[in-house]
Amino acid sequence: MTKEIGFKNRDRLLELGIKIGLVRRMRGMSQEQLAERADISRTYLSMIEAPNTVCSFTLDVLYNIADALGMDAAELLKMKLPDITKSEQMQHGADD
């Protein structure tokens, strides 16, 4: 039996996947390296990180990914994504 992911959790899972990808790149790791250290497949990690695909995963996988990134799972969950809209406005200036 498959349980449908609620809208609120859908957004949370998408954001978490994006944060995992950002931290991985900041650490200079490839998907292959992180997947191997987290004991998951690269394909599965790719699905988790994909910004247009909701991929639910277990706490076990979250803990493995966080450990492989050298951080606590709570840190990943609490991280805030940069406000891209504000930074784009600052770079390009207002159109007014």
Secondary structure as UniProt FT lines:
FT   HELIX           7..26
FT   TURN            27..28
FT   HELIX           31..38
FT   HELIX           42..49
FT   TURN            51..52
FT   HELIX           59..69
FT   HELIX           73..78
FT   HELIX           84..92
//
